[in-house]
């Protein structure tokens, strides 16, 4: 259902206020051919109303001839900023970049963030943005998730379907996505709401069993039959099942890159206003599937690159797989129980008590 400009401007104003936008700040809106026109005009209106100096930088799309999908995360090769020194300079000179294009997994983004510029990605349909406009409650909930990951040595994931995955932790940073950018050099994605990290290089091992209702992204499909992934030394070494397993294998093989099989980021969703069912209500080209990535209680794991965490893998293949009905443990402490967040751990006092017990 369509949403009015008034509601979307109100949503943008809330996000920009949480992002500490000040009068006189330089804001650059990054766009491309697929940018939603309502999102663009409402972003500019809200930023201008808050007193920002707003520019628009429109760049041509790339990688279309290489990708098997129109999804902007389906091929992570070069970006429209690759080799574009003038565009990079303009973004580095900005206080805030509103990314309505999808600039991810690129050295150019790292360079821009390192300059102190904040980047907020927002490419979901306008009504999804408005439904999942971030709040301070989201912030505190995600920070509680981050606190549960700090100092942990292993994440262990199980499910009734047969998942039994061990993920040693500690080599890579923890990431909090809560939907706004409140610190210099911060990147975030509106909408979101999850905490995640990356397993130690070469350490992930075990078995992942995808069950009915789990989601494959960027395919944007609900799994309808079991798919079993064997994980050894940090990589998926076998993908077994029927037709859907064959399709998943074919997709990954199309990149002709062994790094595409690496276990990438792992974590769980915390967004209580996101829903599993939403993906089935949208045309595949209309959404990135952020509801599935962020829905409270999912276990989300990824295959492919880790350069966002400071690693060396830059494969063009990136697959996110949100799973339902999993149990997630960190150093033996259960944080997700059969697809539901253990809500008692979301309370600061309870979390502090568990931390003290763990160090006793």
C-alpha positions, 0 to 999 in steps of 0.5 A: 500500500502506498504511503503519503509524502507527509508520512515518509518525510516524518520518517526521514526527519526522525532518522536524520534527527537520530543521526544528529544532523545539524543545520549547515551540515553538508548532505549528499544524496547518492542515487542511481537508475533504480532509486525510488523517486518518492524516497529521494524527494522526501529525503531531500525535503526532510534534510532541507527542512532541518537546515542541511545543505543538500546535493545529489550525486547520480551515478550510472549502474554497473555489473548488470551484464555480470549479475544473474539478478537485478538485486543490487547485492547480487554481484559485489564487483566494482561499484559506480565509485570505482576510479571516480575520484571526483565523486569520492572527493564529493562524498568525503567532503560531506558530513552525511551521505544518504545512500539510495543507490546501494554502495556496499563491500567496496574499498571506496566506502571504507575510504569515505567512512575513514574520512569521518563521513557518515553513510546511511543506506536506505533502499527498501520501498517507502512503506517499509521504511516508514513501518521500520523507522528506527527508534532509540528502543531499537538502538538499546535492543541492538546494543544489548545484543552486541554486549552479549557478543563481546568477549565471547569465544564461540557461537553454537547454533542448533535446530530441530531440523539438524543444524549443529554449527560451531563458530569460534569468535574473537578475530573480527569486530562486532557490528550493530545495525540499528538504522541510523548513524549517530557517530562520525564515520559510521555506516548503517542501514535503514531498516535493520535491527540486528547484531553480528560478527564474523567467525575466526578465519578457517574455524567454522565447522559443523552442519547447517540444515535449511528447513521450510520457511528459511530464506535465501537472499538475493534469490528472495525465496522461501526454502520449501525442502531441506538443504544440508550444508557441510561446513569445514575449516570455515567453508561450505564443502557440500550442498546436499538436497533436491532441486533447491540445493542444486539451484543454490550450488549452480548460483554459487558456482557461477561466480567461479570463486572458491571464496564464495563458499566461505562462512561470512557474518553470523548473528541474530535478528532483534527487530520486533516490527519485522516479519517473515511473511513480508518477503512473500508480499512483494515483487522480488525486484521491489525489496532487498528482503530486510524484514527477513534479515532483521526479524527478531529471533532469526539466525542470520548467516552469510556466505562470501566476503569479509572485507567489511570486517577488515578481512581479505575476502572480496568475492563478488558472491554474497548470500544472506540466509536468515533461518527460523526456529534455531537455538543460538548460544554464545559461550553456552549462554542461550540467546535465541530459543527456537527462533525467539530472542531470550527477552530477559537478556535484553534487560540491562540488569539481567545482562550485567548479572550474566556477565558477572557470572561468566567472569566469576 
